[in-house]
Amino acid sequence: MEEELVATFTIADMKADVYSLSIPGEFKIVYRAHDGRILEESPLTGISSYKQREPEIMARLKQLSEGANPATMRSLGDPGDEY
């Protein structure tokens, strides 16, 4: 699976890297601590792109920067998708 870094969001010294995957419309969000350690990885799929979901990405990054526990597997699928 090829990944291409398409965006990085930051709050304080933490960041969320957005990677475009080889399947159109599929992204992966990697939340990193100040030391580069991966805290959480989240798939982002569905009709909306990562740009439309930026408020959600930033909200999660803010939670992590304030000490929230990382999830083992978070999904940012389209809210209309059923699992």
PECORSUL-V735101 format. One record per backbone hydrogen bond with DSSP energy under -0.5 kcal/mol. CO is the residue of the C=O (numbers start at 1). NH is the residue of the N-H. If there is no record, write none. Layout:
co=CO nh=NH
co=CO nh=NH
This chain:
co=2 nh=22
co=4 nh=20
co=7 nh=18
co=9 nh=16
co=11 nh=14
co=14 nh=11
co=15 nh=32
co=16 nh=9
co=17 nh=19
co=17 nh=30
co=18 nh=6
co=18 nh=7
co=19 nh=28
co=20 nh=4
co=22 nh=24
co=23 nh=26
co=26 nh=21
co=27 nh=44
co=28 nh=19
co=28 nh=30
co=29 nh=31
co=29 nh=42
co=30 nh=17
co=31 nh=39
co=31 nh=40
co=32 nh=15
co=33 nh=36
co=37 nh=33
co=40 nh=31
co=41 nh=74
co=42 nh=29
co=43 nh=76
co=44 nh=27
co=49 nh=53
co=51 nh=54
co=53 nh=56
co=53 nh=57
co=54 nh=58
co=55 nh=59
co=56 nh=60
co=57 nh=61
co=58 nh=62
co=59 nh=63
co=60 nh=64
co=61 nh=65
co=62 nh=66
co=63 nh=68
co=64 nh=67
co=74 nh=43
co=78 nh=81
